[in-house]
């Protein structure tokens, strides 16, 4: 019998992120407490740019954006938000989206699998994802639950279960 396997990835669905930003933009435009503060939520290349005329307002816009991402099923671990910084007469926050697993994170995940998962489970790093293999599907399922319960600072998805 061939080995069963799955891949561990960390990706943000671009369309869901787009929808979350659009919903946040609409809510910020309609909310009374943002009137007169020149708020904006917009894409700036691969990141999201938030603008308002005070630091408190831009932080409030960040809360709105984060709540929309949660409602769309995107983990906040996938967002990399900076601190508010002044730019002219306004304050800005840039939010980056984390895609892919960095090599140090991949090594950390691989070590968790090696130390705590059943012994038949093997993992290998392939670029910005990990492939996990075992003869037993039950061992793979227990490895998935182990990784879901471990405290990692990235959002993991488990795909290509074969």
C-alpha positions in Angstrom: 0.0 0.0 0.0 1.3 3.5 -0.9 2.0 6.2 1.7 -0.8 8.7 2.4 0.2 12.3 2.5 -1.0 15.9 2.9 0.6 19.3 2.4 0.8 22.1 5.0 0.5 25.5 3.5 -0.1 29.1 4.7 -2.0 31.1 2.1 -4.7 33.8 2.2 -7.5 33.5 -0.3 -7.1 36.7 -2.4 -10.8 36.9 -3.2 -11.9 36.6 0.4 -9.4 39.3 1.4 -10.7 41.5 -1.4 -14.3 41.0 -0.1 -13.3 41.7 3.5 -11.6 45.0 2.4 -14.6 46.0 0.4 -17.0 45.3 3.3 -14.7 47.3 5.7 -14.6 50.2 3.2 -18.4 50.3 3.1 -18.8 50.2 6.8 -16.2 52.9 7.4 -17.9 55.1 4.8 -21.3 54.7 6.6 -20.4 54.9 10.2 -21.2 58.1 12.0 -18.1 58.1 14.2 -15.8 58.3 11.1 -17.6 61.4 9.6 -15.2 64.2 8.9 -12.0 62.1 9.6 -11.3 61.4 5.9 -11.1 57.6 6.5 -10.0 55.2 3.7 -9.3 51.5 3.3 -7.6 50.6 0.0 -5.2 48.1 -1.6 -1.7 49.3 -2.1 0.0 46.6 -4.1 0.0 43.4 -2.0 -0.8 45.3 1.2 -3.8 47.2 2.6 -3.4 50.8 3.5 -5.6 52.5 6.2 -5.8 56.3 6.5 -7.5 58.7 8.9 -6.7 62.1 10.4 -6.0 60.9 13.9 -4.2 57.9 15.4 -7.2 56.7 17.3 -9.4 56.8 14.2 -6.9 54.8 12.1 -6.8 52.2 15.0 -10.6 52.0 14.9 -10.5 51.4 11.2 -8.0 48.6 11.9 -10.5 47.0 14.3 -13.2 47.2 11.6 -10.9 45.6 9.0 -9.8 42.8 11.4 -13.5 42.0 12.3 -14.3 41.7 8.5 -11.4 39.4 8.0 -12.6 37.2 10.9 -16.1 37.1 9.5 -14.7 36.0 6.1 -12.8 33.1 7.7 -9.3 34.6 7.4 -7.2 34.2 10.6 -5.6 37.3 12.1 -2.4 35.3 12.1 -2.3 35.9 8.4 -2.3 39.6 8.8 0.9 41.6 9.5 -0.2 45.1 10.7 2.3 47.8 11.5 2.1 50.6 13.9 0.3 53.9 13.0 2.7 56.4 11.5 2.0 60.1 10.6 2.2 61.0 6.9 1.5 64.7 6.3 -1.8 65.6 7.9 -3.0 62.0 8.3 -2.1 58.7 10.1 -1.5 55.5 8.2 -1.3 51.8 9.0 -0.1 49.2 6.5 -1.4 45.6 6.7 0.6 42.9 4.9 -0.8 39.5 4.1 1.4 36.5 5.0 1.7 33.9 2.3 3.9 30.9 2.5 5.8 29.3 5.4 9.2 30.8 6.2 12.0 28.4 6.5 12.5 28.9 10.2 8.8 28.3 10.8 8.9 25.2 8.5 11.8 23.9 10.6 9.8 24.5 13.8 6.8 22.7 12.4 9.0 19.8 11.2 10.6 19.6 14.7 7.1 19.4 16.4 6.2 16.6 14.0 9.4 14.7 14.6 9.2 15.0 18.4 5.5 14.7 19.2 3.7 13.0 16.2 3.5 9.2 15.8 6.9 7.7 14.7 5.6 6.6 11.3 5.0 10.2 10.2 7.7 11.9 8.1 7.8 15.5 6.9 9.9 17.3 4.4 10.2 21.0 3.5 9.3 21.8 -0.1 9.8 25.5 -0.7 7.2 27.4 1.3 5.2 24.4 2.2 5.6 21.0 4.0 4.7 17.5 2.8 3.8 15.1 5.5 3.7 11.3 4.8 2.8 8.2 6.6 1.4 4.7 5.9 -1.4 5.2 8.3 -4.1 7.8 7.7 -5.0 7.8 11.4 -1.5 9.0 12.2 -1.9 11.8 9.6 -5.2 12.8 11.3 -3.5 12.9 14.7 -0.6 15.0 13.3 -3.2 17.5 11.9 -4.9 17.8 15.3 -1.5 18.1 17.0 -0.5 21.0 14.7 -3.9 22.7 15.1 -3.5 22.6 18.9 0.2 23.8 18.9 0.9 27.5 19.4 2.3 28.7 16.1 2.2 32.3 15.0 1.1 31.5 11.4 -2.2 30.2 10.0 -1.9 26.7 8.6 -4.1 25.0 6.1 -3.9 21.3 5.4 -4.5 20.4 1.7 -4.0 17.6 -0.9 -4.9 14.8 1.5 -4.2 11.6 -0.5 
